[in-house]
């Protein structure tokens, strides 16, 4: 088949399986077969997804062809993605939703959110923020769609600030959004995220007070307690547990924190026909980071790297040059320096060459 660019096997973890890199000039994907039968696959639609393959030693047979397809330092791919997002924004034809926010808005607003994310990914964060702020300068309106979209744009702007380490700015965005939509059901989203950012910023008491107040309002308005299938967005109660666990641990209330953490770790995987939901694995990693439990984090990482999954997101997080401005650098360094983590990384993870630094950290391309 002419669209096959590379193929190979991973005998130790996937006997009988063959992995293929397929693609045309603009699109690529990894697919797997077992004894000739198609098993499934995933698209390589973002630089992060490409970096995960390029960092997985088990997929080394794909690296030359994938680097050729994506272009030097992945910059041609990043430029294509941004140009595509700009055209889709002009035409109002976004890609499929990625995440709960994008699955909660109409196509034109989804295209806006996607363009903002691409601008941020290209290191043009000020342009991304300006694009979102321009929309937020208009009052939210009275229709539910208008209010929902105002909320999701606000949340995206706060998230971009948080991802760049500007936690105070992220909190300010959500505070302004709450004032624009007072007593709205969307203010619950603002308060949940604001509580999370407060806790991430070390304001444990303020974060706990806000998340408890929000939880009381949430359960009262929804008429549901913590039961599977009882959330308006399935799995929402996991976020409450995560934030409470982090705040309680920060306040030294370790046993209460453990109770919340256990509830999160044992939560069933949610599903929904409309919303794109955060999976349990992602939330568990966030929870362990917030608990600052080095041994638990090491166990989580080792289990992931030695498991059957290929191109895991941790392949990027563990890169020596990957920057995490929203996290305590001492915590990140301690996890990466853990002897068992270092041993697993040496076996499974390729250290990406320096030329990937810009795309790895969402900085502008080197001139």
C-alpha positions in Angstrom: 0.0 0.0 0.0 1.6 3.3 -1.1 0.5 5.2 2.1 2.6 2.9 4.4 5.7 4.8 5.4 7.1 2.4 8.0 6.2 -0.8 9.7 7.6 -3.0 12.4 7.0 -5.3 15.4 7.4 -5.1 19.2 7.9 -8.7 20.1 8.3 -8.3 23.9 5.0 -6.6 24.6 3.0 -7.2 21.5 3.6 -10.7 20.0 1.9 -11.1 16.7 1.2 -7.4 16.2 2.5 -5.2 13.5 2.6 -1.4 13.8 2.4 0.8 10.7 3.0 4.5 10.2 0.7 5.6 7.4 0.1 9.0 5.9 -0.3 11.3 3.0 1.5 14.7 2.7 -0.9 16.3 5.2 -2.1 13.5 7.5 -0.5 10.6 9.4 -1.5 7.9 11.8 -0.3 4.8 13.6 -2.3 1.7 13.1 -1.9 -1.9 14.5 -2.8 -5.3 13.1 -2.7 -8.7 14.7 -1.9 -11.6 12.3 -3.3 -9.4 9.5 -6.5 -8.3 11.3 -6.9 -4.6 11.9 -6.9 -3.7 15.6 -7.1 0.1 15.6 -4.9 3.1 15.7 -4.7 6.8 16.4 -4.0 9.9 14.4 -0.8 12.0 14.6 -2.7 15.3 14.4 -0.6 17.4 16.9 3.1 17.9 17.5 2.7 16.4 20.9 1.4 13.1 19.4 4.3 13.0 17.0 6.8 13.7 19.8 5.3 10.8 21.8 6.2 8.4 18.9 9.6 9.9 18.4 10.4 9.4 22.1 9.2 5.8 22.4 12.2 3.5 21.8 9.9 0.6 20.9 8.8 2.6 17.8 12.3 3.4 16.6 11.5 1.8 13.2 9.1 4.7 12.6 11.4 7.6 13.5 13.2 8.3 10.2 9.9 8.2 8.1 8.0 10.2 10.7 10.7 13.0 11.0 10.7 13.2 7.2 6.9 13.5 7.1 6.7 16.1 9.9 9.7 18.1 8.6 12.8 19.5 10.3 12.2 20.0 14.1 8.4 19.4 13.3 8.2 23.1 12.3 6.6 22.4 8.9 3.9 20.3 10.6 3.3 23.1 13.2 3.0 25.7 10.4 0.5 23.5 8.5 -1.6 23.0 11.6 -1.8 26.7 12.4 -2.6 27.6 8.8 -5.4 25.0 8.8 -6.8 26.3 12.1 -6.8 29.8 10.7 -8.7 28.7 7.6 -11.1 26.6 9.6 -11.8 29.7 11.8 -12.5 31.8 8.8 -14.9 29.2 7.3 -16.4 28.0 10.6 -15.5 24.4 10.0 -13.6 23.1 13.0 -12.1 19.8 13.6 -13.8 17.2 15.8 -13.9 18.2 19.5 -11.0 17.5 21.8 -12.0 17.8 25.4 -15.2 18.8 27.2 -15.0 22.5 26.4 -14.9 22.0 22.6 -17.8 19.5 22.8 -19.9 22.0 24.7 -20.0 24.8 22.0 -21.2 25.4 18.5 -18.9 25.0 15.5 -17.8 28.6 15.1 -16.8 28.8 18.8 -15.1 25.5 18.6 -13.0 26.8 15.7 -12.1 29.8 17.8 -11.0 27.6 20.7 -8.9 25.5 18.3 -7.2 28.4 16.7 -6.4 29.9 20.2 -4.8 26.5 21.1 -2.8 26.4 17.9 -1.5 29.9 18.4 -0.5 29.1 21.9 1.2 25.9 20.7 3.1 27.9 18.1 4.5 30.1 20.9 2.2 33.0 19.9 0.4 33.0 23.3 -0.2 36.8 23.4 -2.1 36.5 20.1 -4.1 33.5 21.5 -5.1 35.5 24.6 -6.0 38.6 22.6 -8.2 36.5 20.3 -10.1 35.1 23.2 -10.3 38.4 25.1 -11.8 40.1 22.0 -14.7 37.7 22.2 -15.1 38.1 26.0 -15.3 41.8 25.6 -18.9 41.3 24.4 -21.4 40.7 27.2 -22.4 37.0 27.4 -26.0 37.4 26.3 -29.1 35.8 27.6 -29.4 32.6 25.5 -28.0 29.5 27.0 -25.7 28.9 24.0 -24.3 32.4 24.4 -23.6 31.8 28.1 -22.1 28.4 27.6 -19.7 29.7 25.0 -18.8 32.7 27.1 -17.9 30.2 29.8 -15.9 27.9 27.7 -13.9 30.8 26.1 -13.2 32.0 29.6 -12.1 28.6 30.7 -9.8 28.2 27.7 -8.2 31.6 28.4 -7.6 30.7 32.0 -6.1 27.3 31.0 -3.7 29.0 28.6 -2.5 31.3 31.4 -2.2 28.4 33.8 -0.2 26.3 31.3 2.3 29.1 31.0 2.7 29.3 34.7 0.5 32.5 35.1 -1.7 31.1 37.9 -2.7 34.5 39.2 -3.8 35.6 35.8 -5.8 32.4 35.4 -7.6 33.0 38.7 -8.3 36.6 37.6 -9.9 35.5 34.3 -12.2 33.1 36.2 -13.1 35.8 38.8 -14.1 38.2 36.0 -16.1 35.5 34.3 -18.0 34.8 37.5 -18.9 38.5 37.8 -20.1 38.5 34.2 -22.4 35.5 34.9 -23.4 35.8 38.5 -25.5 33.0 39.9 -25.3 31.2 36.6 -24.9 27.4 36.5 -21.8 28.1 34.5 -20.3 29.8 37.5 -19.9 26.3 38.9 -17.3 25.6 36.2 -15.5 28.8 37.1 -15.4 28.0 40.8 -14.2 24.4 40.3 -11.3 25.6 38.1 -10.6 28.6 40.3 -10.4 26.3 43.4 -8.0 24.0 41.5 -5.7 26.9 40.6 -5.8 28.2 44.2 -4.7 24.8 45.4 -2.0 24.5 42.7 -0.7 27.9 43.8 -0.4 26.8 47.4 -3.5 28.6 48.7 -4.9 25.4 50.2 -7.4 26.9 52.8 -8.9 29.2 50.2 -9.1 26.5 47.6 -10.7 24.0 50.1 -13.3 26.6 51.2 -14.2 27.4 47.6 -14.4 23.8 46.4 -16.5 22.7 49.4 -18.9 25.6 48.8 -19.1 24.7 45.2 -19.7 21.1 46.0 -22.6 22.0 48.3 -24.1 24.1 45.5 -23.5 21.4 42.9 -25.2 18.6 44.8 -28.0 20.9 45.8 -28.7 22.1 42.3 -28.3 18.8 40.5 -30.3 16.9 43.1 -27.7 14.1 42.9 -25.3 12.7 45.3 -22.0 11.0 44.5 -23.3 8.1 42.5 -22.1 6.7 39.1 -24.2 8.3 36.4 -25.5 11.1 38.7 -23.3 13.9 37.3 -24.5 16.4 34.8 -21.2 15.8 32.9 -20.3 12.2 33.7 -17.2 12.0 36.0 -17.5 15.5 37.3 -17.3 14.3 40.9 -13.7 13.1 40.2 -12.7 16.7 39.9 -14.1 17.6 43.3 -12.3 14.6 44.8 -9.0 15.6 43.2 -9.1 19.2 44.3 -10.2 18.3 47.9 -7.5 15.7 48.1 -4.8 18.2 47.1 -6.1 20.9 49.4 -6.4 18.6 52.4 -2.9 17.2 51.9 -1.5 20.7 51.7 -3.2 21.5 55.0 -1.7 18.5 56.7 -5.0 16.6 56.9 -3.5 13.5 55.4 -6.1 10.9 56.3 -8.9 13.0 54.9 -6.8 13.5 51.8 -6.3 9.8 51.4 -10.1 9.2 51.6 -10.7 11.6 48.7 -7.7 10.2 46.8 -9.0 6.6 47.2 -12.4 7.6 45.9 -10.7 9.2 42.8 -8.4 6.2 42.2 -11.3 3.8 42.3 -13.8 5.8 40.3 -15.2 4.1 37.2 -14.2 5.4 33.8 -17.0 7.7 32.7 -18.5 7.8 29.2 -20.9 10.1 27.4 -22.3 10.2 23.8 -21.8 14.0 23.6 -19.0 15.3 25.9 -15.4 14.3 25.4 -14.2 13.5 28.9 -10.9 13.5 30.7 -9.8 10.0 31.3 -9.1 8.5 34.7 -5.4 8.0 34.0 -4.9 11.7 33.4 -6.7 12.7 36.6 -4.8 10.1 38.6 -1.5 11.5 37.5 -2.6 15.0 38.3 -3.8 13.9 41.7 -0.4 12.2 42.5 1.5 15.3 41.4 -0.7 17.4 43.7 -0.1 15.0 46.6 3.6 15.4 46.0 4.0 11.6 46.6 7.3 10.8 44.9 7.2 7.1 45.5 3.6 6.8 44.2 4.5 9.0 41.2 7.5 6.7 40.5 5.3 3.6 40.6 2.7 5.2 38.3 5.3 6.2 35.7 7.1 2.9 35.8 3.9 1.0 35.4 3.0 3.1 32.4 6.4 2.9 30.7 6.6 -0.9 31.3 3.0 -1.5 30.2 1.8 -2.5 26.8 0.7 1.0 25.7 3.0 2.7 23.2 3.6 6.4 22.7 2.4 7.2 26.2 2.1 10.9 27.1 4.7 10.5 29.8 7.2 10.0 27.0 7.0 13.8 26.6 6.6 14.8 30.3 9.8 12.9 31.2 12.0 14.7 28.6 14.9 16.5 30.2 14.1 19.7 28.3 10.3 19.6 28.7 9.3 22.6 30.8 6.4 22.5 33.3 6.1 26.2 34.5 2.8 25.5 36.3 4.5 22.8 38.6 7.0 23.1 41.4 10.4 22.5 39.6 11.8 20.7 42.7 8.9 18.2 42.5 9.4 17.5 38.8 13.2 17.1 39.3 12.7 14.7 42.2 10.4 12.5 40.1 12.6 12.5 37.1 15.7 11.8 39.3 14.1 8.8 41.1 16.4 5.8 40.5 13.7 3.5 39.3 12.2 6.2 37.0 15.7 6.8 35.6 16.2 3.1 34.9 12.8 2.8 33.2 13.4 5.9 31.1 16.8 4.6 30.0 15.1 1.5 28.7 12.0 3.0 27.2 12.4 6.7 26.4 14.6 8.4 23.8 16.0 11.8 24.8 14.8 14.0 22.0 17.4 16.1 20.2 17.8 19.8 21.2 16.3 20.9 17.9 12.9 19.8 19.1 13.0 22.2 22.1 10.8 24.9 20.5 8.0 22.6 19.6 8.4 20.6 22.8 7.8 23.7 24.9 5.4 25.6 22.6 7.9 28.3 21.8 8.3 30.2 18.5 10.4 28.5 16.0 14.1 29.4 16.1 15.0 32.1 13.5 
